[in-house]
Amino acid sequence: MSEDAPVPAAPPEAKPKLGPATAYMIAVGVLMADQGSKRYVIEAMHLPAVGSIELAGPLHFTMVWNRGVSFGLFTADQGVMRWVLGGFSALVAILLIVWARRQHRPLVLTALGLVIGGAIGNLIDRVKFGAVADFIDLSRMFFPWVFNVADSAITIGVILLLLDSVRNDRLSRPSA
């Protein structure tokens, strides 16, 4: 081969195909952030004993044990409801894990990871404490609920799923 011979062009790099591991890694990250933050406010800050701590402006940490569904809806003190809600969270997480196995779109995988991690985080609380530990309090900003990292992840994940659904609906619609 002579020195002047052209070097063959490298084939274009294919975009790596995302798979369920993406969703699972996001779920693990959410779970670690959720459980780590709850452990910190419960054990290091002693928030259950203190009640509420002003952090900055409208942000407070206020300990609330949520025995209901999201944002305290359908609160029930019976032990049976604890296991019903825990079972529902486990079922949701399992179904989303299965759904993630068939996905390759980054937005959907991100959304599923957020919801899976949040659902498992709140499930751990229900099993461990009989209620979900909520502590992020923005009620001074006219947001009446106290929530946690898992709740935030679930909410953002659902919004991303809705955005993906709207986006795909527009893309699949024939133009006039």
NORHU-V619538 format. One record per helix or strand of 3 or more residues. SS is the DSSP state (A for helix, B for strand). FROM is the first residue (numbers start at 1). TO is the last residue. If there is no record, write none. Layout:
ss=SS from=FROM to=TO
ss=SS from=FROM to=TO
This chain:
ss=A from=20 to=44
ss=A from=47 to=50
ss=B from=52 to=56
ss=B from=59 to=66
ss=A from=70 to=72
ss=A from=79 to=100
ss=A from=106 to=129
ss=B from=132 to=137
ss=A from=139 to=141
ss=A from=149 to=172
